[in-house]
């Protein structure tokens, strides 16, 4: 685990949004997603529930 991964995860939890976290931290959304996925793989646990919203 790196400090950046922890910072990204904490910000995503606080804002309840990967998009908002990426805007606040001035990084791309994939950067946040990859960091969280890496943490999940490292600890073998789901840390962030991802929801897909389909607009019709």
C-alpha positions as protocol buffer text, in pm:
chain_id: "A"
residue {
  index: 1
  type: UNK
  ca { x: 0 y: 0 z: 0 }
}
residue {
  index: 2
  type: UNK
  ca { x: 126 y: 344 z: -86 }
}
residue {
  index: 3
  type: UNK
  ca { x: 31 y: 677 z: 66 }
}
residue {
  index: 4
  type: UNK
  ca { x: -120 y: 785 z: -265 }
}
residue {
  index: 5
  type: UNK
  ca { x: -342 y: 476 z: -275 }
}
residue {
  index: 6
  type: UNK
  ca { x: -459 y: 548 z: 78 }
}
residue {
  index: 7
  type: UNK
  ca { x: -520 y: 915 z: -2 }
}
residue {
  index: 8
  type: UNK
  ca { x: -718 y: 825 z: -315 }
}
residue {
  index: 9
  type: UNK
  ca { x: -926 y: 569 z: -128 }
}
residue {
  index: 10
  type: UNK
  ca { x: -1000 y: 802 z: 164 }
}
residue {
  index: 11
  type: UNK
  ca { x: -1097 y: 1086 z: -69 }
}
residue {
  index: 12
  type: UNK
  ca { x: -1324 y: 859 z: -273 }
}
residue {
  index: 13
  type: UNK
  ca { x: -1493 y: 742 z: 48 }
}
residue {
  index: 14
  type: UNK
  ca { x: -1533 y: 1094 z: 184 }
}
residue {
  index: 15
  type: UNK
  ca { x: -1675 y: 1230 z: -141 }
}
residue {
  index: 16
  type: UNK
  ca { x: -1862 y: 904 z: -213 }
}
residue {
  index: 17
  type: UNK
  ca { x: -1751 y: 938 z: -574 }
}
residue {
  index: 18
  type: UNK
  ca { x: -1449 y: 843 z: -780 }
}
residue {
  index: 19
  type: UNK
  ca { x: -1529 y: 1132 z: -1014 }
}
residue {
  index: 20
  type: UNK
  ca { x: -1540 y: 1388 z: -732 }
}
residue {
  index: 21
  type: UNK
  ca { x: -1224 y: 1243 z: -578 }
}
residue {
  index: 22
  type: UNK
  ca { x: -1038 y: 1270 z: -907 }
}
residue {
  index: 23
  type: UNK
  ca { x: -1147 y: 1631 z: -950 }
}
residue {
  index: 24
  type: UNK
  ca { x: -1045 y: 1720 z: -594 }
}
residue {
  index: 25
  type: UNK
  ca { x: -706 y: 1549 z: -625 }
}
residue {
  index: 26
  type: UNK
  ca { x: -639 y: 1668 z: -982 }
}
residue {
  index: 27
  type: UNK
  ca { x: -586 y: 1317 z: -1118 }
}
residue {
  index: 28
  type: UNK
  ca { x: -779 y: 1113 z: -1373 }
}
residue {
  index: 29
  type: UNK
  ca { x: -1064 y: 880 z: -1281 }
}
residue {
  index: 30
  type: UNK
  ca { x: -869 y: 572 z: -1396 }
}
residue {
  index: 31
  type: UNK
  ca { x: -587 y: 671 z: -1158 }
}
residue {
  index: 32
  type: UNK
  ca { x: -828 y: 653 z: -863 }
}
residue {
  index: 33
  type: UNK
  ca { x: -994 y: 333 z: -987 }
}
residue {
  index: 34
  type: UNK
  ca { x: -663 y: 156 z: -1044 }
}
residue {
  index: 35
  type: UNK
  ca { x: -532 y: 258 z: -702 }
}
residue {
  index: 36
  type: UNK
  ca { x: -844 y: 123 z: -531 }
}
residue {
  index: 37
  type: UNK
  ca { x: -839 y: -198 z: -737 }
}
residue {
  index: 38
  type: UNK
  ca { x: -473 y: -248 z: -642 }
}
residue {
  index: 39
  type: UNK
  ca { x: -561 y: -208 z: -273 }
}
residue {
  index: 40
  type: UNK
  ca { x: -847 y: -454 z: -312 }
}
residue {
  index: 41
  type: UNK
  ca { x: -612 y: -706 z: -474 }
}
residue {
  index: 42
  type: UNK
  ca { x: -346 y: -654 z: -208 }
}
residue {
  index: 43
  type: UNK
  ca { x: -589 y: -715 z: 80 }
}
residue {
  index: 44
  type: UNK
  ca { x: -818 y: -954 z: -110 }
}
residue {
  index: 45
  type: UNK
  ca { x: -1131 y: -759 z: -14 }
}
residue {
  index: 46
  type: UNK
  ca { x: -1378 y: -527 z: -186 }
}
residue {
  index: 47
  type: UNK
  ca { x: -1320 y: -178 z: -44 }
}
residue {
  index: 48
  type: UNK
  ca { x: -1540 y: 28 z: -273 }
}
residue {
  index: 49
  type: UNK
  ca { x: -1877 y: -79 z: -413 }
}
residue {
  index: 50
  type: UNK
  ca { x: -1896 y: 24 z: -775 }
}
residue {
  index: 51
  type: UNK
  ca { x: -2232 y: 104 z: -927 }
}
residue {
  index: 52
  type: UNK
  ca { x: -2306 y: 149 z: -1292 }
}
residue {
  index: 53
  type: UNK
  ca { x: -2577 y: 399 z: -1372 }
}
residue {
  index: 54
  type: UNK
  ca { x: -2745 y: 344 z: -1708 }
}
residue {
  index: 55
  type: UNK
  ca { x: -2915 y: 648 z: -1855 }
}
residue {
  index: 56
  type: UNK
  ca { x: -3199 y: 580 z: -2098 }
}
